[in-house]
Amino acid sequence: MPQRTVAIASQLGLHARPAALFVQAVNDSGLPVMVSREGHKPVDARSVLSVMSMGAKHGETVTVTCEDSEDADKVLDGLVEMLSKELDT
């Protein structure tokens, strides 16, 4: 199962706006994606409430995982790139 690890760049972490943008990108991919904070259970990245409930703060590391598919690496790379940018602007 492909996965990537990234530090959250948004100054306020994965709160409403960054979480919504991330979830929209996940849903646009059409792949089932999970995301987890270090030491916590993975949550469904297709759900804004699940992503926000993780409480991922600025600088914390999250792991993004999806089922193996032809587009998995491309999707994960795009999601990691997104999370590594400030999404509050």
Residue pairs with C-beta under 8 A, 6 or more apart in sequence:
1 65
1 66
1 67
1 68
2 65
2 66
2 68
2 72
2 73
2 76
3 63
3 64
3 65
3 66
3 76
4 63
4 64
4 76
4 77
4 79
4 80
5 61
5 62
5 63
5 64
6 61
6 62
6 64
6 80
6 83
6 84
7 59
7 60
7 61
7 84
8 14
8 18
8 56
8 57
8 58
8 59
8 60
8 61
8 62
8 83
9 58
9 83
9 84
9 85
9 86
9 87
10 18
10 58
10 83
10 85
10 86
10 87
10 88
11 58
11 86
11 88
12 18
12 58
12 88
13 55
13 56
13 57
13 58
13 60
14 22
14 51
14 52
14 54
14 55
14 56
14 62
14 83
15 52
16 48
16 52
17 87
17 88
18 83
18 87
18 88
19 48
19 51
19 52
20 48
21 82
21 87
22 45
22 51
22 79
22 82
22 83
22 87
23 45
23 46
23 47
23 48
23 51
25 78
25 79
25 82
26 33
26 45
26 46
26 79
27 46
29 66
29 71
29 75
29 78
29 79
31 66
31 67
31 69
31 71
31 72
31 75
32 44
32 46
32 66
32 67
33 44
33 45
33 46
33 64
33 65
33 66
33 75
33 76
33 79
34 42
34 43
34 44
34 45
34 64
34 65
34 66
35 42
35 43
35 45
35 51
35 54
35 62
35 63
35 64
35 65
36 42
36 43
36 54
36 62
36 63
36 65
37 54
37 55
37 56
37 60
37 61
37 62
38 60
38 61
38 62
38 63
40 54
42 63
42 65
43 50
43 51
43 53
43 54
44 50
45 51
45 64
45 79
54 62
56 62
62 83
64 76
64 79
64 80
64 83
65 76
66 72
66 75
66 76
